[in-house]
Amino acid sequence: MKSILIFIAILSLVISGKDFNNTQILATKASSDVTVSGVSSGGFMSAQMLVAYSNDIKGAGLFASGPYFCTRGTMMTVVDCMTTGLSIVTDQLLLAAEGFQTLGMIDNLSNIKNSKVYLFSGTKDKVVWTPVVKKNEDFFRKLGAEIHADYAIGAEHCFPTDYFGNKCDKLGAPFINNCDFKGSKHALDHIMAAELQQQVDHKDSNLLSFDQSRYNPGMTSSFGDTGYIYIPDS
């Protein structure tokens, strides 16, 4: 199955005068509330980003995904990082992260203390099993993060919504399922420690595209050539 292409960048973005759809956007300063969220491969990536850039990223919403450095750099553990999780020992992952910190490869792990981390795993997910997601929870809990997890929704491998997508227990594109569950709101309410206001209708004109081919490392990546950014009116 192709990697899920959904990656949801939440709230505060640093914009540096790039050309989005020929529309010049003035530079803005990111707040201290930059967070990142994603589902499946995007969730795995979000966990990596929170650990590596914890000085700048203050929280994450991790949907149907496993912990930091799960594969330990070898293809032999990829399947286990999606199914049983039997080979995943969170203390070993923490030791690896401490080593990367000592080498200056990632930010100080102490930044993660009191960070807000939201986790979601559907009871019918046959792609990334709940035990793997719970290893993710254990990893961040040991670093002192504030955790909220939802494991009781009868969802397949997906990002859950309350209005759009496949049936909740269906596996397939676009991997967005209508589970009568506001996944994004539950995640953001926890991450931002605030009750968010009711959603408003989106505007097509606020969705812009940009060339991200310059960031593609090459054959080892399935990174798309085009990226998208939604900028609310506010």
C-alpha atoms as a printed R data frame, in Angstrom:
    type eleno elety resid chain resno       x      y      z
1   ATOM     1    CA   MET     A     1   0.000  0.000  0.000
2   ATOM     2    CA   LYS     A     2   1.259  3.422 -0.877
3   ATOM     3    CA   SER     A     3   2.294  5.667  1.959
4   ATOM     4    CA   ILE     A     4  -0.539  7.847  3.071
5   ATOM     5    CA   LEU     A     5   0.039 11.315  1.779
6   ATOM     6    CA   ILE     A     6  -1.887 13.199  4.398
7   ATOM     7    CA   PHE     A     7   0.264 15.454  6.528
8   ATOM     8    CA   ILE     A     8  -1.489 18.104  8.503
9   ATOM     9    CA   ALA     A     9   0.583 21.071  9.591
10  ATOM    10    CA   ILE     A    10  -1.337 22.723 12.385
11  ATOM    11    CA   LEU     A    11  -1.719 26.329 13.444
12  ATOM    12    CA   SER     A    12   1.493 28.327 13.227
13  ATOM    13    CA   LEU     A    13   3.690 28.328 10.149
14  ATOM    14    CA   VAL     A    14   6.817 30.270  9.339
15  ATOM    15    CA   ILE     A    15   6.288 31.852  5.931
16  ATOM    16    CA   SER     A    16   9.274 33.529  4.329
17  ATOM    17    CA   GLY     A    17   8.078 35.431  1.311
18  ATOM    18    CA   LYS     A    18   7.695 32.374 -0.952
19  ATOM    19    CA   ASP     A    19   5.714 32.496 -4.176
20  ATOM    20    CA   PHE     A    20   2.492 30.558 -3.550
21  ATOM    21    CA   ASN     A    21   0.400 30.404 -6.734
22  ATOM    22    CA   ASN     A    22   2.030 33.675 -7.809
23  ATOM    23    CA   THR     A    23   0.748 35.284 -4.616
24  ATOM    24    CA   GLN     A    24   3.451 36.945 -2.568
25  ATOM    25    CA   ILE     A    25   2.910 36.406  1.145
26  ATOM    26    CA   LEU     A    26   4.565 38.670  3.663
27  ATOM    27    CA   ALA     A    27   6.813 37.045  6.237
28  ATOM    28    CA   THR     A    28   5.143 36.296  9.545
29  ATOM    29    CA   LYS     A    29   6.588 35.346 12.872
30  ATOM    30    CA   ALA     A    30   5.604 31.955 14.222
31  ATOM    31    CA   SER     A    31   4.178 31.890 17.717
32  ATOM    32    CA   SER     A    32   5.414 29.642 20.499
33  ATOM    33    CA   ASP     A    33   2.517 27.294 19.771
34  ATOM    34    CA   VAL     A    34   3.843 25.543 16.666
35  ATOM    35    CA   THR     A    35   2.553 21.976 16.538
36  ATOM    36    CA   VAL     A    36   2.583 19.208 13.960
37  ATOM    37    CA   SER     A    37   0.197 16.344 13.276
38  ATOM    38    CA   GLY     A    38  -0.240 13.531 10.797
39  ATOM    39    CA   VAL     A    39  -1.717 10.124 10.089
40  ATOM    40    CA   SER     A    40   0.165  6.904  9.286
41  ATOM    41    CA   SER     A    41   3.477  7.852  7.610
42  ATOM    42    CA   GLY     A    42   2.637 11.470  8.439
43  ATOM    43    CA   GLY     A    43   2.159 10.465 12.068
44  ATOM    44    CA   PHE     A    44   5.499  8.665 12.145
45  ATOM    45    CA   MET     A    45   7.066 11.794 10.625
46  ATOM    46    CA   SER     A    46   5.359 14.018 13.187
47  ATOM    47    CA   ALA     A    47   6.817 11.978 16.057
48  ATOM    48    CA   GLN     A    48  10.293 12.287 14.528
49  ATOM    49    CA   MET     A    49   9.832 16.049 14.141
50  ATOM    50    CA   LEU     A    50   8.639 16.606 17.694
51  ATOM    51    CA   VAL     A    51  11.702 14.811 19.059
52  ATOM    52    CA   ALA     A    52  14.231 16.317 16.651
53  ATOM    53    CA   TYR     A    53  12.916 19.892 16.816
54  ATOM    54    CA   SER     A    54  11.443 19.989 20.316
55  ATOM    55    CA   ASN     A    55  12.854 23.462 20.897
56  ATOM    56    CA   ASP     A    56  10.447 24.818 18.264
57  ATOM    57    CA   ILE     A    57   7.606 22.284 18.162
58  ATOM    58    CA   LYS     A    58   5.468 22.177 21.288
59  ATOM    59    CA   GLY     A    59   3.057 19.347 20.603
60  ATOM    60    CA   ALA     A    60   1.848 16.727 18.155
61  ATOM    61    CA   GLY     A    61  -1.235 14.828 17.057
62  ATOM    62    CA   LEU     A    62  -0.204 11.278 16.147
63  ATOM    63    CA   PHE     A    63  -2.838  9.230 14.320
64  ATOM    64    CA   ALA     A    64  -2.300  5.524 13.609
65  ATOM    65    CA   SER     A    65   1.480  5.690 13.883
66  ATOM    66    CA   GLY     A    66   4.430  4.436 15.892
67  ATOM    67    CA   PRO     A    67   7.251  5.861 17.983
68  ATOM    68    CA   TYR     A    68  10.434  7.772 17.269
69  ATOM    69    CA   PHE     A    69  13.270  5.703 15.720
70  ATOM    70    CA   CYS     A    70  10.962  2.688 15.613
71  ATOM    71    CA   THR     A    71  12.817  0.780 12.881
72  ATOM    72    CA   ARG     A    72  16.214  1.492 14.451
73  ATOM    73    CA   GLY     A    73  17.635  2.087 10.995
74  ATOM    74    CA   THR     A    74  16.947 -1.353  9.528
75  ATOM    75    CA   MET     A    75  14.310 -2.635  7.104
76  ATOM    76    CA   MET     A    76  14.018 -5.862  9.134
77  ATOM    77    CA   THR     A    77  11.885 -4.136 11.765
78  ATOM    78    CA   VAL     A    78   9.522 -2.241  9.455
79  ATOM    79    CA   VAL     A    79   6.732 -4.832  9.624
80  ATOM    80    CA   ASP     A    80   6.967 -5.059 13.401
81  ATOM    81    CA   CYS     A    81   6.715 -1.259 13.596
82  ATOM    82    CA   MET     A    82   3.273 -1.606 12.022
83  ATOM    83    CA   THR     A    83   1.911 -4.797 13.603
84  ATOM    84    CA   THR     A    84   2.806 -6.522 16.885
85  ATOM    85    CA   GLY     A    85   5.471 -4.113 18.107
86  ATOM    86    CA   LEU     A    86   7.123 -7.000 19.956
87  ATOM    87    CA   SER     A    87  10.653 -5.873 19.076
88  ATOM    88    CA   ILE     A    88   9.998 -2.269 20.138
89  ATOM    89    CA   VAL     A    89  11.526 -1.547 23.538
90  ATOM    90    CA   THR     A    90  10.859  2.079 24.393
91  ATOM    91    CA   ASP     A    91  13.807  2.282 26.794
92  ATOM    92    CA   GLN     A    92  16.099  1.383 23.883
93  ATOM    93    CA   LEU     A    93  14.514  4.083 21.729
94  ATOM    94    CA   LEU     A    94  15.051  6.575 24.541
95  ATOM    95    CA   LEU     A    95  18.707  5.568 24.825
96  ATOM    96    CA   ALA     A    96  19.104  6.119 21.085
97  ATOM    97    CA   ALA     A    97  17.475  9.538 21.344
98  ATOM    98    CA   GLU     A    98  19.792 10.457 24.233
99  ATOM    99    CA   GLY     A    99  22.735  9.459 22.058
100 ATOM   100    CA   PHE     A   100  21.527 11.659 19.200
101 ATOM   101    CA   GLN     A   101  21.074 14.489 21.693
102 ATOM   102    CA   THR     A   102  24.649 14.075 22.944
103 ATOM   103    CA   LEU     A   103  25.902 14.240 19.366
104 ATOM   104    CA   GLY     A   104  23.939 17.436 18.790
105 ATOM   105    CA   MET     A   105  21.782 15.806 16.133
106 ATOM   106    CA   ILE     A   106  18.463 16.618 17.859
107 ATOM   107    CA   ASP     A   107  17.235 19.222 20.328
108 ATOM   108    CA   ASN     A   108  17.408 18.657 24.077
109 ATOM   109    CA   LEU     A   109  14.917 15.997 25.127
110 ATOM   110    CA   SER     A   110  14.021 18.002 28.227
111 ATOM   111    CA   ASN     A   111  11.992 20.255 25.922
112 ATOM   112    CA   ILE     A   112   9.441 17.478 25.546
113 ATOM   113    CA   LYS     A   113   8.492 17.594 29.227
114 ATOM   114    CA   ASN     A   114   4.952 18.980 29.452
115 ATOM   115    CA   SER     A   115   4.570 18.976 25.663
116 ATOM   116    CA   LYS     A   116   1.066 17.991 24.601
117 ATOM   117    CA   VAL     A   117   0.807 14.746 22.615
118 ATOM   118    CA   TYR     A   118  -2.448 13.333 21.266
119 ATOM   119    CA   LEU     A   119  -2.669  9.739 20.014
120 ATOM   120    CA   PHE     A   120  -5.362  7.916 18.054
121 ATOM   121    CA   SER     A   121  -5.719  4.290 17.022
122 ATOM   122    CA   GLY     A   122  -8.882  2.677 15.669
123 ATOM   123    CA   THR     A   123  -9.964 -0.676 17.044
124 ATOM   124    CA   LYS     A   124 -10.231 -2.047 13.479
125 ATOM   125    CA   ASP     A   125  -6.899 -0.725 12.172
126 ATOM   126    CA   LYS     A   126  -5.193 -3.589 10.310
127 ATOM   127    CA   VAL     A   127  -2.264 -1.502  9.026
128 ATOM   128    CA   VAL     A   128  -0.696  0.033 12.143
129 ATOM   129    CA   TRP     A   129  -1.881 -1.961 15.138
130 ATOM   130    CA   THR     A   130  -2.832 -0.363 18.434
131 ATOM   131    CA   PRO     A   131   0.052 -2.002 20.392
132 ATOM   132    CA   VAL     A   132   2.495 -0.008 18.218
133 ATOM   133    CA   VAL     A   133   0.628  3.229 18.904
134 ATOM   134    CA   LYS     A   134   0.732  2.439 22.617
135 ATOM   135    CA   LYS     A   135   4.528  2.133 22.386
136 ATOM   136    CA   ASN     A   136   4.408  5.674 20.997
137 ATOM   137    CA   GLU     A   137   2.432  6.710 24.072
138 ATOM   138    CA   ASP     A   138   4.919  5.003 26.391
139 ATOM   139    CA   PHE     A   139   7.882  6.715 24.699
140 ATOM   140    CA   PHE     A   140   6.498 10.227 25.127
141 ATOM   141    CA   ARG     A   141   5.093  9.557 28.588
142 ATOM   142    CA   LYS     A   142   8.581  8.588 29.800
143 ATOM   143    CA   LEU     A   143   9.834 11.947 28.496
144 ATOM   144    CA   GLY     A   144   7.233 13.750 30.567
145 ATOM   145    CA   ALA     A   145   4.791 14.718 27.824
146 ATOM   146    CA   GLU     A   146   1.133 15.273 28.651
147 ATOM   147    CA   ILE     A   147  -0.771 12.521 26.851
148 ATOM   148    CA   HIS     A   148  -4.337 12.107 25.691
149 ATOM   149    CA   ALA     A   149  -5.197  8.954 23.731
150 ATOM   150    CA   ASP     A   150  -8.326  7.676 21.993
151 ATOM   151    CA   TYR     A   151  -8.309  3.923 21.376
152 ATOM   152    CA   ALA     A   152 -12.017  3.054 21.480
153 ATOM   153    CA   ILE     A   153 -13.294  4.238 18.071
154 ATOM   154    CA   GLY     A   154 -14.158  1.429 15.639
155 ATOM   155    CA   ALA     A   155 -12.040  2.926 12.867
156 ATOM   156    CA   GLU     A   156  -9.850  1.360 10.206
157 ATOM   157    CA   HIS     A   157  -6.494  2.925  9.260
158 ATOM   158    CA   CYS     A   158  -7.537  6.514  8.698
159 ATOM   159    CA   PHE     A   159  -7.866 10.088  9.862
160 ATOM   160    CA   PRO     A   160 -11.306 10.241 11.526
161 ATOM   161    CA   THR     A   161 -13.872 12.974 10.873
162 ATOM   162    CA   ASP     A   162 -17.516 13.544 11.741
163 ATOM   163    CA   TYR     A   163 -18.731 14.533  8.277
164 ATOM   164    CA   PHE     A   164 -16.521 13.317  5.405
165 ATOM   165    CA   GLY     A   165 -14.879 10.222  4.015
166 ATOM   166    CA   ASN     A   166 -15.342  6.470  3.777
167 ATOM   167    CA   LYS     A   167 -17.303  4.403  6.246
168 ATOM   168    CA   CYS     A   168 -15.450  4.262  9.523
169 ATOM   169    CA   ASP     A   169 -14.413  0.614  9.199
170 ATOM   170    CA   LYS     A   170 -13.332  0.799  5.532
171 ATOM   171    CA   LEU     A   171  -9.683  0.588  4.498
172 ATOM   172    CA   GLY     A   172  -8.817  2.597  1.399
173 ATOM   173    CA   ALA     A   173  -8.092  5.961 -0.191
174 ATOM   174    CA   PRO     A   174  -8.287  8.750  0.760
175 ATOM   175    CA   PHE     A   175  -7.760  7.221  4.237
176 ATOM   176    CA   ILE     A   176 -10.158  9.777  5.690
177 ATOM   177    CA   ASN     A   177 -13.163  8.103  7.316
178 ATOM   178    CA   ASN     A   178 -16.451  9.380  8.671
179 ATOM   179    CA   CYS     A   179 -16.444  7.981 12.197
180 ATOM   180    CA   ASP     A   180 -18.721 10.590 13.789
181 ATOM   181    CA   PHE     A   181 -15.574 11.692 15.603
182 ATOM   182    CA   LYS     A   182 -13.830 15.045 15.212
183 ATOM   183    CA   GLY     A   183 -10.249 13.824 15.126
184 ATOM   184    CA   SER     A   184  -8.713 17.208 14.413
185 ATOM   185    CA   LYS     A   185 -10.716 18.941 17.151
186 ATOM   186    CA   HIS     A   186  -9.914 16.299 19.776
187 ATOM   187    CA   ALA     A   187  -6.227 16.570 18.880
188 ATOM   188    CA   LEU     A   188  -6.107 20.364 18.906
189 ATOM   189    CA   ASP     A   189  -8.193 20.732 22.053
190 ATOM   190    CA   HIS     A   190  -5.558 18.690 23.870
191 ATOM   191    CA   ILE     A   191  -2.489 20.088 22.129
192 ATOM   192    CA   MET     A   192  -3.550 23.702 22.593
193 ATOM   193    CA   ALA     A   193  -5.145 23.112 26.024
194 ATOM   194    CA   ALA     A   194  -8.220 25.022 24.880
195 ATOM   195    CA   GLU     A   195 -11.750 24.351 23.716
196 ATOM   196    CA   LEU     A   196 -11.721 25.275 20.043
197 ATOM   197    CA   GLN     A   197 -14.599 27.072 18.406
198 ATOM   198    CA   GLN     A   198 -16.964 25.354 15.998
199 ATOM   199    CA   GLN     A   199 -15.509 24.776 12.542
200 ATOM   200    CA   VAL     A   200 -16.224 27.265  9.779
201 ATOM   201    CA   ASP     A   201 -16.635 26.584  6.078
202 ATOM   202    CA   HIS     A   202 -13.344 26.398  4.262
203 ATOM   203    CA   LYS     A   203 -12.542 28.681  1.341
204 ATOM   204    CA   ASP     A   204 -11.015 27.202 -1.790
205 ATOM   205    CA   SER     A   205  -9.104 30.450 -2.332
206 ATOM   206    CA   ASN     A   206  -7.244 29.933  0.966
207 ATOM   207    CA   LEU     A   207  -5.700 26.664 -0.248
208 ATOM   208    CA   LEU     A   208  -2.439 27.418 -2.032
209 ATOM   209    CA   SER     A   209   0.197 25.215 -3.643
210 ATOM   210    CA   PHE     A   210   3.959 25.546 -3.824
211 ATOM   211    CA   ASP     A   211   6.923 23.770 -5.391
212 ATOM   212    CA   GLN     A   212   8.523 21.430 -2.870
213 ATOM   213    CA   SER     A   213  10.647 19.453 -5.337
214 ATOM   214    CA   ARG     A   214  13.707 21.344 -4.074
215 ATOM   215    CA   TYR     A   215  13.360 19.485 -0.770
216 ATOM   216    CA   ASN     A   216  13.214 16.005 -2.327
217 ATOM   217    CA   PRO     A   217  16.344 14.010 -1.380
218 ATOM   218    CA   GLY     A   218  16.022 11.756 -4.427
219 ATOM   219    CA   MET     A   219  15.423  8.070 -5.062
220 ATOM   220    CA   THR     A   220  15.043  7.188 -1.375
221 ATOM   221    CA   SER     A   221  12.003  9.440 -1.015
222 ATOM   222    CA   SER     A   222   8.410  9.399 -2.229
223 ATOM   223    CA   PHE     A   223   8.048 13.119 -1.520
224 ATOM   224    CA   GLY     A   224   5.606 14.799 -3.891
225 ATOM   225    CA   ASP     A   225   6.669 17.686 -6.132
226 ATOM   226    CA   THR     A   226   3.800 19.873 -4.967
227 ATOM   227    CA   GLY     A   227   2.983 20.931 -1.410
228 ATOM   228    CA   TYR     A   228  -0.164 22.594 -0.137
229 ATOM   229    CA   ILE     A   229  -0.822 25.169  2.559
230 ATOM   230    CA   TYR     A   230  -4.154 26.382  3.894
231 ATOM   231    CA   ILE     A   231  -4.066 29.896  5.335
232 ATOM   232    CA   PRO     A   232  -7.244 30.879  7.223
233 ATOM   233    CA   ASP     A   233  -8.586 34.418  6.918
234 ATOM   234    CA   SER     A   234  -7.636 35.148 10.520
